[in-house]
Amino acid sequence: MSKTLYLVDLSYIRPLSDVDMYRDQHIEFLNEFYGQGNFICSGPKSPRTGGVILAQAPSKEALLKILEKDPFHQEKIAQYQITEFTPAMFSDSFKNVMA
């Protein structure tokens, strides 16, 4: 079965002090969509210039609607670059995600 996934690359466009001010709200946003099964993994980049989210959604449009709820989007703290892909190979431990 092929399933489309999305790599969401966040780049901060405001100072880290602004990022930190909305970090807790961003984590609440992440938790909501982990709970709904849309987010698979996420974390900050190193160096701390943004973050990455591996997501699944019915369509890119549906994912964009989800990302509009992110405080980092609402407060214009980050820009998002979305790469849509269909995994051709994956480890056994990733099979439940691809089911």
MODA-V103512 format. One record per residue. N is the residue number from 0. RES is the residue in one letter. SS is DSSP state (a for helix, b for strand, c for the rest). PHI is phi in radians with two decimals (999 if undefined). PSI is psi in degrees with one decimal (NA if undefined). Layout:
N_RES_SS_PHI_PSI ; N_RES_SS_PHI_PSI
//
This chain:
0_M_c_999_129.8 ; 1_S_c_-1.71_139.5 ; 2_K_c_-2.35_134.9 ; 3_T_b_-1.45_133.4 ; 4_L_b_-2.09_165.9 ; 5_Y_b_-2.30_131.1 ; 6_L_b_-1.75_114.6 ; 7_V_b_-1.78_115.9 ; 8_D_b_-1.84_108.3 ; 9_L_b_-1.59_134.6 ; 10_S_b_-2.15_124.8 ; 11_Y_b_-1.20_137.4 ; 12_I_c_-2.08_6.1 ; 13_R_c_-2.29_165.8 ; 14_P_c_-1.07_155.1 ; 15_L_a_-1.03_-27.1 ; 16_S_a_-1.09_-36.4 ; 17_D_a_-1.24_-41.0 ; 18_V_a_-1.00_-49.3 ; 19_D_a_-1.10_-32.2 ; 20_M_a_-1.13_-30.7 ; 21_Y_a_-1.92_8.0 ; 22_R_a_-1.04_-47.3 ; 23_D_a_-1.07_-40.8 ; 24_Q_a_-1.16_-36.8 ; 25_H_a_-1.11_-41.4 ; 26_I_a_-1.13_-38.6 ; 27_E_a_-1.06_-42.3 ; 28_F_a_-1.03_-48.3 ; 29_L_a_-1.02_-47.9 ; 30_N_a_-1.02_-39.6 ; 31_E_a_-1.03_-44.4 ; 32_F_a_-1.53_-16.2 ; 33_Y_a_-1.16_-43.7 ; 34_G_a_-1.08_-31.1 ; 35_Q_c_-1.54_-2.0 ; 36_G_c_1.48_10.4 ; 37_N_c_-1.47_-31.8 ; 38_F_b_-1.81_136.0 ; 39_I_b_-1.78_-45.3 ; 40_C_b_-2.77_159.6 ; 41_S_b_-2.80_164.5 ; 42_G_b_3.03_168.4 ; 43_P_b_-1.35_153.7 ; 44_K_c_-1.37_161.1 ; 45_S_c_-2.25_113.8 ; 46_P_c_-1.21_167.9 ; 47_R_c_-1.35_75.7 ; 48_T_c_-1.93_1.2 ; 49_G_b_2.84_-152.9 ; 50_G_b_-2.68_177.8 ; 51_V_b_-2.37_139.2 ; 52_I_b_-2.23_129.8 ; 53_L_b_-1.70_120.6 ; 54_A_b_-2.27_160.1 ; 55_Q_c_-2.30_142.8 ; 56_A_c_-2.76_159.7 ; 57_P_c_-1.06_-26.9 ; 58_S_c_-2.81_166.9 ; 59_K_a_-1.12_-36.5 ; 60_E_a_-1.08_-41.6 ; 61_A_a_-1.11_-40.5 ; 62_L_a_-1.11_-41.9 ; 63_L_a_-1.04_-38.3 ; 64_K_a_-1.13_-38.1 ; 65_I_a_-1.10_-48.8 ; 66_L_a_-1.13_-25.3 ; 67_E_c_-1.10_-20.3 ; 68_K_c_-1.50_-9.0 ; 69_D_c_-1.24_126.2 ; 70_P_a_-0.95_-31.4 ; 71_F_a_-1.14_-31.4 ; 72_H_a_-1.34_-48.6 ; 73_Q_a_-1.06_-35.1 ; 74_E_c_-1.67_7.3 ; 75_K_c_0.97_47.2 ; 76_I_c_-1.66_-28.8 ; 77_A_b_-2.40_152.8 ; 78_Q_b_-1.83_153.7 ; 79_Y_b_-2.12_131.6 ; 80_Q_b_-2.02_126.7 ; 81_I_b_-1.96_127.3 ; 82_T_b_-1.98_119.7 ; 83_E_b_-1.62_133.8 ; 84_F_b_-2.65_158.1 ; 85_T_b_-2.03_110.6 ; 86_P_c_-1.05_129.5 ; 87_A_c_-1.66_-26.9 ; 88_M_c_-2.45_148.1 ; 89_F_c_-2.80_159.9 ; 90_S_c_-1.28_162.0 ; 91_D_a_-1.02_-35.0 ; 92_S_a_-1.21_-12.0 ; 93_F_a_-1.72_-3.9 ; 94_K_a_-1.03_-37.3 ; 95_N_a_-1.16_-28.1 ; 96_V_a_-1.22_-37.3 ; 97_M_a_-1.50_-5.1 ; 98_A_c_-1.26_NA
//
